[in-house]
Amino acid sequence: MSTATITCSPEHRYTVGGVPFDGVTSVIGKTLRKEGLERWIGKLGNEEAERRRNEAASHGTLVHALAALVVEGVPSVPMGDEGPTYGQVAAFATWFETYVEEVHAVELPVAHEQYRYAGTLDLLVRMKGDKRPTVVDIKSGKAVYAEMRYQTASYREAALAGGLDSYGYSRRDCRRGVLHVPRDADGPARFYEHTRHASDFQGFLSCLFLYRDLKRGI
């Protein structure tokens, strides 16, 4: 991977070698219109919608943290009233034990120095029966959305640009997808693989261009 130091603030502002880089989630979140979200905010009102979004964001962070503990082999994890359900943790653990052969990294910061963006991918693993690495982004919301393809494409390209040779991979190939572990659901975790790498990355670059253009102002 890149030797430059990647840092991320609590506000998800990235620097690479001390230079500001645009964050992947900020780029996507501030450029793509979500009609369902807009209707939801209109129904609830701004204040209540903001409260629920903050709660969901905290919950998603906890899910990621507990998933990391499962990956690292912690036998049991504490959960408070606001934390993930036992069902979610069990669903992730079942998926992990069934499909994952080897874990290379958890919460791995990556950056693309050519396009000057950075982000943190949740898992870099090797799936059972495969010789390639796989970028896994964990989602704990109610649904999986199309723009998530852009997020995983950006992580994949950054990982490839930084080099995967330190993990024993010489070929420039990498799988990617979203692992959906829905909140308050009893069903299994489901992995949605994304395979249209070039077009999805182009979609992300379009968002990146628009994001930077809007930042310039009038």
QUIVENHU-V727775 format. One record per pair of residues at least 4 apart in sequence whose ideal C-beta (glycine too) atoms are under 8 Angstrom apart, sorted by sequence separation. I is the first residue (numbers start at 0). J is the second residue. If there is no record, write none. Layout:
I	J
I	J
This chain:
1	5
7	11
8	12
14	18
21	25
22	26
23	27
24	28
25	29
26	30
27	31
33	37
34	38
35	39
36	40
37	41
38	42
39	43
40	44
43	47
44	48
45	49
46	50
47	51
48	52
49	53
50	54
51	55
52	56
53	57
54	58
55	59
56	60
57	61
58	62
59	63
60	64
61	65
62	66
63	67
64	68
65	69
66	70
67	71
69	73
78	82
83	87
84	88
85	89
86	90
87	91
88	92
89	93
90	94
91	95
92	96
93	97
94	98
95	99
103	107
111	115
125	129
129	133
143	147
146	150
147	151
148	152
149	153
150	154
151	155
152	156
153	157
154	158
155	159
156	160
157	161
159	163
164	168
168	172
195	199
196	200
197	201
198	202
199	203
200	204
201	205
202	206
203	207
204	208
205	209
206	210
207	211
208	212
209	213
210	214
211	215
7	12
8	13
14	19
15	20
21	26
32	37
40	45
43	48
68	73
77	82
78	83
83	88
94	99
111	116
125	130
138	143
158	163
163	168
164	169
168	173
181	186
7	13
13	19
14	20
78	84
110	116
111	117
125	131
193	199
6	13
12	19
13	20
69	76
78	85
110	117
125	132
126	133
5	13
6	14
13	21
40	48
43	51
68	76
109	117
110	118
124	132
125	133
180	188
5	14
13	22
39	48
108	117
109	118
123	132
124	133
138	147
179	188
5	15
12	22
78	88
108	118
109	119
123	133
163	173
178	188
179	189
4	15
11	22
65	76
108	119
109	120
123	134
124	135
136	147
178	189
179	190
3	15
4	16
76	88
107	119
122	134
123	135
159	171
178	190
179	191
3	16
4	17
11	24
65	78
106	119
107	120
122	135
177	190
178	191
1	15
11	25
106	120
120	134
121	135
122	136
136	150
159	173
176	190
177	191
7	22
106	121
107	122
120	135
121	136
122	137
136	151
158	173
176	191
104	120
105	121
107	123
120	136
121	137
176	192
177	193
65	82
105	122
134	151
175	192
176	193
65	83
104	122
136	154
155	173
174	192
175	193
69	88
104	123
61	81
102	122
103	123
134	154
155	175
61	82
62	83
102	123
103	124
134	155
154	175
175	196
61	83
65	87
66	88
69	91
102	124
103	125
58	81
65	88
69	92
101	124
152	175
57	81
58	82
100	124
101	125
134	158
151	175
58	83
62	87
66	91
70	95
99	124
100	125
151	176
65	91
69	95
99	125
100	126
132	158
151	177
54	81
99	126
100	127
98	126
99	127
100	128
62	91
66	95
98	127
100	129
103	132
147	177
132	163
70	102
118	150
71	105
120	154
132	166
143	177
70	105
118	153
123	158
118	154
132	168
143	179
116	153
131	168
142	179
67	105
120	158
67	106
118	157
131	170
134	173
136	175
138	177
117	157
133	173
134	174
135	175
136	176
137	177
138	178
139	179
141	181
156	196
116	157
131	172
132	173
133	174
134	175
135	176
136	177
137	178
138	179
139	180
140	181
141	182
152	193
155	196
111	153
131	173
132	174
133	175
134	176
135	177
136	178
138	180
139	181
140	182
151	193
63	106
123	166
131	174
133	176
135	178
137	180
139	182
147	191
152	196
156	200
109	154
111	156
129	174
148	193
155	200
91	137
111	157
147	193
110	157
113	160
148	195
152	199
153	200
109	157
112	160
126	174
143	191
151	199
152	200
109	158
111	160
111	161
149	199
152	202
153	203
107	158
110	161
148	199
149	200
152	203
70	122
87	139
109	161
149	202
150	203
148	202
149	203
66	121
135	190
66	122
83	139
122	178
121	178
149	206
63	121
104	166
103	166
66	137
63	137
62	137
62	139
59	138
59	139
58	139
59	140
94	178
55	140
94	180
91	178
91	180
20	110
26	116
90	180
114	204
116	207
98	190
23	116
87	180
94	187
114	207
21	115
22	116
23	117
24	118
87	181
93	187
94	188
13	108
15	110
20	115
21	116
22	117
23	118
87	182
93	188
20	116
21	117
22	118
90	186
94	190
13	110
15	112
18	115
20	117
87	184
90	187
91	188
84	182
86	184
90	188
83	182
84	183
86	185
15	115
7	108
6	108
15	117
5	108
13	116
5	109
13	117
5	110
13	118
0	107
3	110
1	109
0	109
1	110
3	112
7	117
1	112
33	144
5	117
7	119
66	180
31	146
62	180
27	146
62	182
27	149
27	150
58	182
24	150
23	150
26	153
55	182
23	153
23	154
0	158
1	160
1	161
0	161
1	162
0	162
0	163
0	165
31	206
27	203
30	206
26	203
27	206
30	209
23	203
26	206
30	210
26	207
29	210
30	213
26	210
29	213
25	210
21	207
21	210
21	211
